[in-house]
């Protein structure tokens, strides 16, 4: 490890990388070495053969994808594949978030059967759809499931029998077989399917070798959006995905980036996570998820421009609604008796945006939050977020009698509640919280290494940058700057909103080094102590290279001020 400087070496060791061989693999991903053979996935041979047979027989195919920023890019990958082999007898179906909800639904399957569909390929869903797949089979539709979610547990014996799997024609899901990378996202699984199909039949369809690499922009986008760990094969997919995104020829994507003043050549994972993904997700939250698919799939510049404008407009509308709900939340909380878990809701609140509301409340109050509304079918549904003190799935499992349905990950989830139990939900969750809570790490100990402000320069950023792409499982390194002085506090924001902070810090060294830092969607009361000029503090921050309006500026992004 001596070939690396102290900064990079320390950051690698923090990630459990202690040898030069491991470091070389991590720092220099290889397409050939780091992407596994797709045929290691159980059923992929079977799936490829069935798809070839369907194409050969000119059968009608449906791509049935989830409505989020994993399912939609996955659908685009299959759409790209069909375009490459010049197959036209297919359609893309993405259910409406608010009226149909997540997953396969029987009504849609009935329509497919009547229209003569013979093959259905799921994207980012289907592994728990036991009844729906059985119905499809009855109706003469073969189903290929591509998914990455956990299947239902079975009460029967061990091995694969421990899962209650749908009787699909083929199941592509690394969590149900021996595939080496268990944590692929939904679009990642679809990419492996496309990769395998072209490996087996690419020559037959006269498709140029390596064509699937152009689909990595979508696999990378989904991998970064879906919060899967950026290690192993996922790191390679995200790494090469970012390279393809920087030169992707997709007109809709180009128009969307231009709309946000993002230079495609310098697009970053942060741009994808904070700018692109919310606009794509706005389609399902506020309108029709097909608009997001059409934006990513279109080859037409005019259509791409119109869709980019549309998604930007409905995202602005989404922000307005979230702001309005947050005002209502703050008013409700004025008389709120604080419990261990917060439950808040209103039948009028739009279900599709409640995850965003829950996230904001959780950040502000640092406790688990459950937010509910009513969907178009008059069902009480909601989203929950955790501050790290508990797994929301564990908490909901312990309180399962209150829910009709629930699911998710440790820090985020969704639920449906019995209408007669919604008013008792907070009490039930707070009671069970004590049983399943865990210790939260002290924020001041949550850093990679100590630096001084003098170390905030481009040479060090270039070292840090070698660890990109950052995301879940490979977070941006957090640095501790001890005993720094707040010199200046300035508010900024779009149209003078003042919703963000820019703070200039200085240290007590002889060189009196200064550094600028930003904190988005915060104010002087957002931290442990109220911020004021001349206050001495400990600063936790990441390096942040801003290219706003073409001007390059290295600054810090504030994680916490203590």
DOMI-822245 format. One line per 10 residues: number of its first residue (from 0); their letters; for each residue x, y, z of C-alpha. Coordinates in nm, 2 decimals. Example, Ala and Ser with C-alpha at 12.3 -4.5 7.8 and 13.67 -1.06 7.14 Angstrom:
// residues 2
0 = as = 1.23,-0.45,0.78 | 1.37,-0.11,0.71
END
This chain:
// residues 562
0 = xxxxxxxxxx = 0.00,0.00,0.00 | 0.31,0.22,0.02 | 0.26,0.33,-0.35 | -0.04,0.54,-0.24 | -0.03,0.86,-0.05 | -0.14,0.88,0.32 | -0.48,1.02,0.24 | -0.58,0.76,-0.02 | -0.42,0.48,0.18 | -0.62,0.57,0.49
10 = xxxxxxxxxx = -0.94,0.60,0.30 | -0.88,0.26,0.13 | -0.81,0.10,0.47 | -1.13,0.25,0.61 | -1.31,0.05,0.34 | -1.14,-0.27,0.44 | -0.88,-0.26,0.16 | -0.54,-0.34,0.30 | -0.33,-0.48,0.02 | -0.21,-0.34,-0.31
20 = xxxxxxxxxx = -0.38,-0.61,-0.50 | -0.72,-0.53,-0.34 | -0.66,-0.16,-0.40 | -0.58,-0.21,-0.77 | -0.90,-0.40,-0.82 | -1.11,-0.13,-0.63 | -0.94,0.17,-0.80 | -0.93,0.03,-1.15 | -1.25,-0.16,-1.23 | -1.23,-0.40,-1.53
30 = xxxxxxxxxx = -1.54,-0.49,-1.74 | -1.40,-0.83,-1.83 | -1.28,-0.91,-1.47 | -1.55,-0.76,-1.25 | -1.86,-0.84,-1.44 | -1.96,-1.20,-1.39 | -2.06,-1.44,-1.66 | -2.44,-1.39,-1.68 | -2.49,-1.77,-1.72 | -2.39,-1.82,-1.36
40 = xxxxxxxxxx = -2.74,-1.70,-1.29 | -2.98,-1.99,-1.25 | -3.25,-2.00,-1.52 | -3.08,-1.75,-1.75 | -3.01,-2.01,-2.02 | -3.38,-2.11,-2.00 | -3.49,-1.75,-2.02 | -3.27,-1.67,-2.32 | -3.40,-1.97,-2.51 | -3.76,-1.88,-2.43
50 = xxxxxxxxxx = -3.71,-1.52,-2.55 | -3.54,-1.64,-2.87 | -3.84,-1.88,-2.93 | -4.09,-1.60,-2.88 | -3.90,-1.37,-3.12 | -3.87,-1.65,-3.38 | -4.24,-1.72,-3.35 | -4.32,-1.34,-3.36 | -4.52,-1.38,-3.03 | -4.65,-1.07,-2.85
60 = xxxxxxxxxx = -4.43,-0.98,-2.56 | -4.50,-0.75,-2.26 | -4.22,-0.58,-2.06 | -4.39,-0.52,-1.72 | -4.18,-0.29,-1.51 | -4.19,-0.12,-1.17 | -4.26,0.26,-1.17 | -3.94,0.37,-0.99 | -3.59,0.47,-1.10 | -3.49,0.10,-1.10
70 = xxxxxxxxxx = -3.77,-0.05,-1.29 | -3.79,0.22,-1.56 | -3.42,0.21,-1.66 | -3.45,-0.17,-1.66 | -3.74,-0.15,-1.91 | -3.53,0.08,-2.12 | -3.26,-0.18,-2.13 | -3.50,-0.44,-2.27 | -3.64,-0.18,-2.51 | -3.28,-0.12,-2.63
80 = xxxxxxxxxx = -3.23,-0.49,-2.68 | -3.55,-0.53,-2.89 | -3.44,-0.23,-3.10 | -3.10,-0.38,-3.16 | -3.25,-0.71,-3.29 | -3.52,-0.52,-3.48 | -3.81,-0.69,-3.29 | -4.13,-0.49,-3.28 | -4.41,-0.71,-3.15 | -4.38,-0.60,-2.78
90 = xxxxxxxxxx = -4.52,-0.33,-2.55 | -4.40,-0.18,-2.22 | -4.64,-0.17,-1.93 | -4.57,0.03,-1.61 | -4.85,0.03,-1.35 | -4.98,0.36,-1.20 | -4.84,0.41,-0.85 | -5.16,0.56,-0.71 | -5.43,0.35,-0.86 | -5.26,0.01,-0.93
100 = xxxxxxxxxx = -4.98,0.01,-0.68 | -4.66,-0.20,-0.68 | -4.63,-0.53,-0.86 | -4.82,-0.75,-1.10 | -5.19,-0.70,-1.10 | -5.46,-0.94,-1.21 | -5.66,-0.68,-1.41 | -5.36,-0.60,-1.63 | -5.29,-0.97,-1.68 | -5.65,-1.03,-1.80
110 = xxxxxxxxxx = -5.61,-0.76,-2.06 | -5.28,-0.91,-2.18 | -5.44,-1.25,-2.22 | -5.72,-1.11,-2.42 | -5.48,-0.93,-2.65 | -5.28,-1.25,-2.73 | -4.97,-1.19,-2.51 | -4.76,-1.51,-2.49 | -4.46,-1.40,-2.30 | -4.43,-1.15,-2.01
120 = xxxxxxxxxx = -4.10,-1.03,-1.87 | -4.11,-0.85,-1.53 | -3.86,-0.59,-1.43 | -3.78,-0.52,-1.07 | -4.09,-0.71,-0.95 | -4.27,-1.04,-0.95 | -4.07,-1.26,-0.70 | -4.36,-1.25,-0.45 | -4.64,-1.26,-0.72 | -4.73,-1.63,-0.66
130 = xxxxxxxxxx = -5.10,-1.60,-0.74 | -5.06,-1.36,-1.03 | -4.80,-1.58,-1.21 | -5.03,-1.88,-1.15 | -5.31,-1.69,-1.32 | -5.08,-1.59,-1.61 | -4.99,-1.96,-1.66 | -5.36,-2.05,-1.67 | -5.42,-1.78,-1.93 | -5.14,-1.92,-2.15
140 = xxxxxxxxxx = -4.88,-1.65,-2.07 | -4.52,-1.76,-1.99 | -4.36,-1.54,-1.73 | -3.99,-1.46,-1.70 | -3.93,-1.29,-1.37 | -3.63,-1.05,-1.34 | -3.62,-0.92,-0.98 | -3.38,-0.86,-0.69 | -3.62,-0.84,-0.40 | -3.64,-1.11,-0.14
150 = xxxxxxxxxx = -3.90,-1.38,-0.20 | -4.15,-1.50,0.05 | -4.03,-1.75,0.31 | -4.18,-2.09,0.29 | -4.27,-2.31,0.59 | -4.13,-2.61,0.40 | -3.77,-2.75,0.41 | -3.44,-2.59,0.34 | -3.25,-2.49,0.02 | -3.45,-2.32,-0.26
160 = xxxxxxxxxx = -3.76,-2.48,-0.11 | -3.72,-2.24,0.17 | -3.86,-1.98,-0.06 | -4.22,-1.97,-0.17 | -4.14,-1.89,-0.54 | -4.39,-1.82,-0.82 | -4.43,-2.10,-1.08 | -4.27,-1.88,-1.35 | -4.12,-2.02,-1.67 | -3.78,-1.87,-1.55
170 = xxxxxxxxxx = -3.67,-1.67,-1.25 | -3.37,-1.44,-1.27 | -3.30,-1.32,-0.92 | -2.95,-1.35,-0.75 | -3.11,-1.38,-0.41 | -3.27,-1.72,-0.51 | -2.96,-1.88,-0.66 | -2.58,-1.91,-0.64 | -2.50,-1.60,-0.85 | -2.19,-1.44,-0.70
180 = xxxxxxxxxx = -2.33,-1.08,-0.67 | -2.64,-1.10,-0.45 | -2.70,-0.73,-0.43 | -2.77,-0.64,-0.80 | -3.05,-0.39,-0.84 | -3.35,-0.47,-1.07 | -3.20,-0.31,-1.38 | -2.87,-0.48,-1.30 | -3.05,-0.82,-1.33 | -3.21,-0.71,-1.66
190 = xxxxxxxxxx = -2.87,-0.60,-1.78 | -2.73,-0.95,-1.71 | -3.02,-1.09,-1.91 | -2.95,-0.87,-2.21 | -2.58,-0.94,-2.18 | -2.65,-1.32,-2.17 | -2.90,-1.30,-2.46 | -2.65,-1.11,-2.68 | -2.37,-1.35,-2.58 | -2.58,-1.64,-2.69
200 = xxxxxxxxxx = -2.76,-1.50,-2.99 | -2.59,-1.17,-3.08 | -2.41,-1.32,-3.38 | -2.74,-1.47,-3.51 | -2.90,-1.12,-3.50 | -2.59,-0.96,-3.65 | -2.55,-0.74,-3.34 | -2.20,-0.60,-3.29 | -2.00,-0.75,-3.00 | -2.00,-0.52,-2.69
210 = xxxxxxxxxx = -2.33,-0.35,-2.79 | -2.46,-0.42,-2.44 | -2.20,-0.18,-2.30 | -2.41,0.11,-2.42 | -2.69,-0.01,-2.20 | -2.47,0.04,-1.89 | -2.59,0.40,-1.86 | -2.93,0.27,-1.76 | -2.79,-0.01,-1.54 | -2.56,0.25,-1.38
220 = xxxxxxxxxx = -2.84,0.50,-1.32 | -3.05,0.24,-1.15 | -2.76,0.11,-0.94 | -2.69,0.46,-0.81 | -3.06,0.53,-0.76 | -3.16,0.21,-0.59 | -2.93,0.23,-0.29 | -2.76,-0.11,-0.35 | -2.40,-0.14,-0.22 | -2.14,0.00,-0.46
230 = xxxxxxxxxx = -1.90,-0.29,-0.41 | -1.81,-0.59,-0.63 | -2.00,-0.61,-0.96 | -2.22,-0.32,-0.86 | -1.92,-0.09,-0.83 | -1.81,-0.20,-1.18 | -2.17,-0.14,-1.32 | -2.18,0.21,-1.16 | -1.83,0.29,-1.26 | -1.88,0.20,-1.63
240 = xxxxxxxxxx = -2.23,0.33,-1.62 | -2.10,0.68,-1.53 | -1.86,0.66,-1.82 | -2.14,0.58,-2.06 | -2.37,0.84,-1.91 | -2.11,1.11,-1.98 | -2.14,1.03,-2.36 | -2.48,0.87,-2.38 | -2.66,0.96,-2.71 | -3.01,0.95,-2.56
250 = xxxxxxxxxx = -3.18,1.27,-2.67 | -3.43,1.28,-2.38 | -3.15,1.24,-2.12 | -2.94,1.51,-2.29 | -3.24,1.75,-2.29 | -3.31,1.69,-1.93 | -2.94,1.75,-1.83 | -2.94,2.07,-2.04 | -3.26,2.18,-1.86 | -3.08,2.15,-1.53
260 = xxxxxxxxxx = -2.76,2.32,-1.66 | -2.56,2.00,-1.61 | -2.26,1.95,-1.84 | -2.31,1.59,-1.96 | -1.93,1.55,-1.99 | -1.89,1.61,-1.62 | -2.20,1.45,-1.48 | -2.15,1.31,-1.13 | -2.33,1.05,-0.91 | -2.46,1.34,-0.70
270 = xxxxxxxxxx = -2.61,1.49,-1.02 | -2.79,1.16,-1.08 | -2.91,1.12,-0.72 | -3.02,1.47,-0.64 | -3.12,1.61,-0.99 | -3.20,1.33,-1.24 | -3.36,1.06,-1.02 | -3.62,1.30,-0.85 | -3.74,1.42,-1.20 | -3.77,1.06,-1.32
280 = xxxxxxxxxx = -3.95,0.96,-1.01 | -4.18,1.26,-1.03 | -4.35,1.09,-1.33 | -4.50,0.81,-1.11 | -4.55,1.04,-0.80 | -4.74,1.31,-0.99 | -4.84,1.18,-1.33 | -4.78,0.87,-1.55 | -4.45,0.67,-1.51 | -4.46,0.61,-1.89
290 = xxxxxxxxxx = -4.34,0.97,-1.93 | -4.01,0.88,-1.76 | -3.97,0.57,-1.97 | -4.05,0.76,-2.29 | -3.79,1.03,-2.20 | -3.51,0.77,-2.16 | -3.62,0.56,-2.46 | -3.70,0.82,-2.73 | -3.47,0.87,-3.03 | -3.65,1.19,-3.11
300 = xxxxxxxxxx = -3.49,1.52,-3.00 | -3.82,1.72,-3.02 | -4.01,1.46,-2.81 | -3.71,1.44,-2.57 | -3.72,1.82,-2.52 | -4.10,1.82,-2.46 | -4.07,1.53,-2.21 | -3.78,1.70,-2.03 | -3.99,2.02,-1.99 | -4.28,1.81,-1.87
310 = xxxxxxxxxx = -4.08,1.62,-1.60 | -3.92,1.94,-1.48 | -4.26,2.11,-1.45 | -4.42,1.82,-1.26 | -4.11,1.80,-1.03 | -4.16,2.17,-0.95 | -4.52,2.09,-0.88 | -4.41,1.80,-0.65 | -4.18,2.03,-0.46 | -4.46,2.28,-0.41
320 = xxxxxxxxxx = -4.69,2.01,-0.27 | -4.42,1.87,-0.04 | -4.35,2.22,0.09 | -4.73,2.27,0.15 | -4.75,1.94,0.34 | -4.44,2.03,0.55 | -4.61,2.35,0.65 | -4.91,2.15,0.77 | -4.67,1.91,0.95 | -4.50,2.18,1.14
330 = xxxxxxxxxx = -4.84,2.32,1.25 | -4.95,1.98,1.37 | -4.62,1.93,1.56 | -4.67,2.25,1.76 | -4.91,2.06,1.98 | -4.75,1.72,1.93 | -4.67,1.50,2.23 | -4.34,1.35,2.13 | -4.32,0.97,2.13 | -4.03,0.74,2.03
340 = xxxxxxxxxx = -4.19,0.69,1.68 | -4.38,0.97,1.50 | -4.69,0.89,1.30 | -4.86,1.17,1.11 | -5.10,1.18,0.82 | -5.39,1.33,0.64 | -5.64,1.15,0.41 | -5.59,1.43,0.16 | -5.21,1.38,0.13 | -5.09,1.23,-0.20
350 = xxxxxxxxxx = -4.95,0.88,-0.13 | -4.68,0.90,-0.40 | -4.49,1.18,-0.23 | -4.51,1.07,0.13 | -4.17,0.90,0.12 | -4.02,1.25,0.06 | -4.22,1.40,0.34 | -4.12,1.12,0.58 | -3.75,1.17,0.49 | -3.77,1.54,0.57
360 = xxxxxxxxxx = -3.94,1.49,0.90 | -3.70,1.22,0.99 | -3.40,1.44,0.92 | -3.54,1.73,1.12 | -3.65,1.53,1.43 | -3.40,1.24,1.42 | -3.65,0.97,1.50 | -3.84,0.70,1.30 | -4.13,0.86,1.11 | -4.44,0.70,0.95
370 = xxxxxxxxxx = -4.65,0.93,0.72 | -4.99,0.82,0.58 | -5.25,0.93,0.33 | -5.52,0.77,0.12 | -5.48,0.64,-0.23 | -5.74,0.64,-0.52 | -5.90,0.32,-0.39 | -5.95,0.48,-0.04 | -5.68,0.26,0.12 | -5.47,0.41,0.39
380 = xxxxxxxxxx = -5.11,0.38,0.27 | -4.79,0.55,0.36 | -4.41,0.56,0.38 | -4.17,0.54,0.67 | -3.81,0.64,0.73 | -3.56,0.56,1.00 | -3.29,0.77,1.16 | -3.08,0.46,1.21 | -3.21,0.39,1.56 | -3.42,0.10,1.43
390 = xxxxxxxxxx = -3.49,-0.11,1.11 | -3.83,-0.01,1.00 | -3.89,-0.36,0.86 | -3.81,-0.51,1.20 | -4.03,-0.25,1.37 | -4.32,-0.32,1.13 | -4.27,-0.70,1.17 | -4.30,-0.66,1.55 | -4.62,-0.45,1.49 | -4.75,-0.67,1.21
400 = xxxxxxxxxx = -5.11,-0.69,1.35 | -5.16,-0.32,1.27 | -5.07,-0.36,0.90 | -5.24,-0.51,0.60 | -4.91,-0.50,0.40 | -4.56,-0.37,0.46 | -4.21,-0.40,0.32 | -3.89,-0.22,0.25 | -3.53,-0.19,0.37 | -3.37,-0.10,0.71
410 = xxxxxxxxxx = -3.41,0.27,0.67 | -3.71,0.30,0.44 | -4.03,0.12,0.37 | -4.40,0.13,0.27 | -4.72,0.01,0.44 | -5.09,-0.03,0.42 | -5.29,0.01,0.75 | -5.62,-0.12,0.87 | -5.85,0.20,0.88 | -5.96,0.12,1.23
420 = xxxxxxxxxx = -5.60,0.09,1.35 | -5.44,0.40,1.21 | -5.51,0.61,1.52 | -5.35,0.36,1.74 | -5.05,0.30,1.52 | -4.81,0.55,1.69 | -4.87,0.39,2.03 | -4.82,0.04,1.90 | -4.50,0.13,1.71 | -4.36,0.32,2.00
430 = xxxxxxxxxx = -4.42,0.03,2.23 | -4.24,-0.21,2.00 | -3.96,0.03,1.93 | -3.82,-0.03,2.27 | -3.79,-0.40,2.19 | -3.61,-0.36,1.85 | -3.42,-0.03,1.89 | -3.04,-0.02,1.84 | -2.77,0.22,1.94 | -2.71,0.51,1.70
440 = xxxxxxxxxx = -2.34,0.59,1.63 | -2.21,0.91,1.78 | -2.19,1.16,1.48 | -1.85,1.29,1.58 | -1.70,0.94,1.56 | -1.86,0.89,1.22 | -1.57,1.02,1.01 | -1.29,0.87,0.80 | -1.00,1.09,0.92 | -0.91,1.43,1.06
450 = xxxxxxxxxx = -0.79,1.71,0.83 | -0.72,2.08,0.87 | -0.86,2.35,0.64 | -0.53,2.38,0.47 | -0.58,2.03,0.33 | -0.89,2.14,0.12 | -0.73,2.17,-0.22 | -0.75,2.01,-0.57 | -0.46,1.77,-0.52 | -0.64,1.60,-0.23
460 = xxxxxxxxxx = -0.97,1.61,-0.42 | -0.80,1.42,-0.71 | -0.69,1.15,-0.46 | -1.04,1.13,-0.31 | -1.20,1.12,-0.66 | -1.02,0.79,-0.73 | -1.27,0.62,-0.50 | -1.57,0.72,-0.71 | -1.85,0.65,-0.78 | -1.97,0.72,-0.43
470 = xxxxxxxxxx = -2.30,0.59,-0.29 | -2.45,0.33,-0.06 | -2.17,0.09,0.05 | -1.90,0.34,-0.07 | -2.00,0.67,0.09 | -1.82,0.99,0.03 | -1.53,1.02,0.28 | -1.63,1.24,0.58 | -1.35,1.45,0.73 | -1.34,1.60,1.08
480 = xxxxxxxxxx = -1.21,1.96,1.11 | -1.16,2.04,1.48 | -1.20,2.37,1.65 | -1.27,2.58,1.34 | -1.42,2.93,1.35 | -1.74,3.04,1.18 | -1.64,3.36,1.00 | -1.94,3.42,0.79 | -2.30,3.28,0.74 | -2.49,3.35,0.42
490 = xxxxxxxxxx = -2.82,3.22,0.30 | -2.88,3.14,-0.07 | -3.14,2.97,-0.29 | -3.34,2.98,-0.61 | -3.53,3.30,-0.65 | -3.39,3.43,-0.32 | -3.55,3.16,-0.12 | -3.27,3.14,0.13 | -3.33,2.77,0.19 | -2.96,2.68,0.18
500 = xxxxxxxxxx = -2.65,2.79,0.39 | -2.30,2.89,0.28 | -2.06,2.92,0.57 | -1.70,3.04,0.56 | -1.48,2.86,0.82 | -1.13,2.95,0.93 | -0.87,2.79,1.15 | -0.63,2.91,1.41 | -0.32,2.82,1.22 | -0.05,3.07,1.13
510 = xxxxxxxxxx = -0.17,3.08,0.77 | -0.53,3.14,0.88 | -0.67,2.92,0.61 | -1.03,2.97,0.51 | -1.27,2.73,0.34 | -1.62,2.77,0.21 | -1.88,2.50,0.30 | -2.25,2.46,0.20 | -2.55,2.29,0.36 | -2.86,2.24,0.15
520 = xxxxxxxxxx = -3.21,2.28,0.29 | -3.10,2.39,0.63 | -3.08,2.70,0.85 | -2.88,2.81,1.16 | -3.12,2.61,1.38 | -3.06,2.28,1.19 | -2.77,2.17,1.40 | -2.69,2.07,1.76 | -2.63,2.44,1.86 | -2.76,2.75,1.69
530 = xxxxxxxxxx = -2.50,2.87,1.44 | -2.36,3.22,1.47 | -2.05,3.41,1.35 | -1.73,3.38,1.57 | -1.85,3.05,1.71 | -1.58,2.77,1.74 | -1.71,2.43,1.63 | -1.61,2.09,1.51 | -1.71,2.05,1.14 | -1.79,1.72,0.97
540 = xxxxxxxxxx = -1.78,1.76,0.59 | -1.71,1.60,0.26 | -1.52,1.75,-0.04 | -1.75,1.88,-0.31 | -1.65,2.00,-0.65 | -1.91,2.24,-0.79 | -1.94,2.31,-1.16 | -2.23,2.55,-1.13 | -2.28,2.75,-1.46 | -1.95,2.61,-1.59
550 = xxxxxxxxxx = -1.74,2.76,-1.30 | -1.53,2.50,-1.12 | -1.51,2.55,-0.74 | -1.38,2.31,-0.47 | -1.57,2.35,-0.14 | -1.69,2.14,0.15 | -2.04,2.00,0.20 | -2.15,2.00,0.56 | -2.25,1.67,0.72 | -2.28,1.80,1.07
560 = xx = -2.16,2.09,1.30 | -2.10,2.01,1.66
END
